[in-house]
Amino acid sequence: MALSTVEQLHTFYARERKIFSKLVLNFSKPAAESLLIVATWLWLEDFGYENIFSIIMAFTDPLILALANEAISCYQCLDFDELPKKFEEIPLTAEIMRKDISLLIIYKYRYTAITGIKNFLTTICSRIFSDILQQILPCSSPYTFVTRFRCPLIIPGFPHPTFGSINVMPDVVGGDNLSNNNLFLIPSGIWGWNANCIASEEDRTMFITFSRGFPVSKDEVNELFTSKFGENCVECVYMSEGNENVSYTYTNSNGQQKLFARLVLDSVTTVDRILEGTNLSKFHINLKHIWARKFLKRNPPT
């Protein structure tokens, strides 16, 4: 289903827009925080906790505010390498969902959650709240210059260290039609979408290391992870010292052992299954140890 006008888009997401308006206008929450709250609820709906927005709409403002504060705990816990014990639980969210949900459960699917929240921010929130954000952000008053010179709204708090950047284009004053770049497609089903569908290769990549003196081959890496996590879970194994886009065996041209590799998986969910809420998982095959952690791309020094 394609939504060709801003009005149609806003109608489809009327509940989300009403709740977002409450967050920024009634509760005076910062724009970045409010965007992350809604994106977290959207991800939770997609993750299996259905009808969150329908339920929230029936509540009083104090109750909505309390749920919003629990949503903040949900996305903030994903910022840490280990779940801090100081975080309070989310009993109100668990009560209204009538399902088992806790920060520990969310953190167990940390990378699935990060990818999902990030994608809901960029694919939905960036489009359906632009007019509301124009009302509350400084220097975002109506303008008269030509559409092609539009610049994204500056939202304090983005780029976010965990969820990255968000590109919110201001609505065209007096314009009804969405531009071709902003044409919004609504898939079938509740959402017809999940984080794995649009996860980048980096999101699905793990960094694996081996013990010196016990060389591990690509075939052994494949065998280990496919036997434990599914026949098709491994997309590719990169073992290299220079060009990381080339696959190698476990030794280089000098016969030296490879001590690390990049493992590209079929989904972010598989990454979470391997780590089980930890930073490092240890495996063994043919009496050789393999350690696996999430791959984090290092920025080159400036």
C-alpha positions, 0 to 999 in steps of 0.5 A: 500500500502506498501513501501518496499524501502527507494527510494519508500518512498522518491518518495511518499513524494517528495514534503514534502522532497523538502520543508523540504530541503528548510527549513533546507538548504536554510532558515537555520531553526533549525531541530526541528522547520522545523519538526514541520512546516511540521508536522503542514502542514500535520495535516492541510491537514488532518484537511480539508485544502487540497493540502497545499504542492502542493500549496506551491511548486509553490511559490517563496522562500520568500513566502514559508518562510513567510508561514513557519513562519505562521506555527510556529505561528500555533503550538506555539499557542497550547503551551498556556493554553489561546490563547495570544492576542499578536499572529499575525494572519495568513493572508497568509495561509488563502489567499492561502487556500481560506478557513476560518482559523485563530489561534482562529480556530486552538486553538479551536481544540487544543487537536486534533491539538496536537495529530495530529501533534505529530502523524505526527511527529512520523509516517511520519516525523521521516521516510521521513527526516532521510537522510536530518537530517543526513546531517545537525545534528552534530555528524551524519556523515556516519558510518560503525558499524553494523545496530543493533547498530544504535542509534536514531539521537539527535535532539535539541529541542526534547523532546518537552514540547507539542509534546513529543519526536521523534525517527529518526533512521539514514538510513543504509549506502548503504542499500535500504530496510526498516527494518521490524520495519520501514515498512511504510504503505500508507492507501487508500484515501488522507491519510486514517488516522486521529488523533483519530485513534491512540490517546492514552487513555490519549489523550482522557481523561478529568478530571471532578470534582463535588461540595461537598455535591452534589454527582454525580453518574457514570450514571449521568456523562454518561447521561450528556455527551452522551445527549450533545455530542453523544450516543457513546461519552463516553468510560468509567468513572473512579471514584476512590481514589486508583486504577484508573483502577477500576470503582466505584460508587459515594461513597467509602467504607466509604460512602464519596462522590466522588469529581472527576472522569476521563472521557475517550471519544471516540476521541480527537475531542470530548474533543475539542467539550466539551472545545470549546477552553477554559480550563474549561467547566461547566455543570449541571445535576439534579441541580448538577454542573460538571466541566470538563477540560483536563486530564494531567497525573502528573509525580511522584516526583523524 
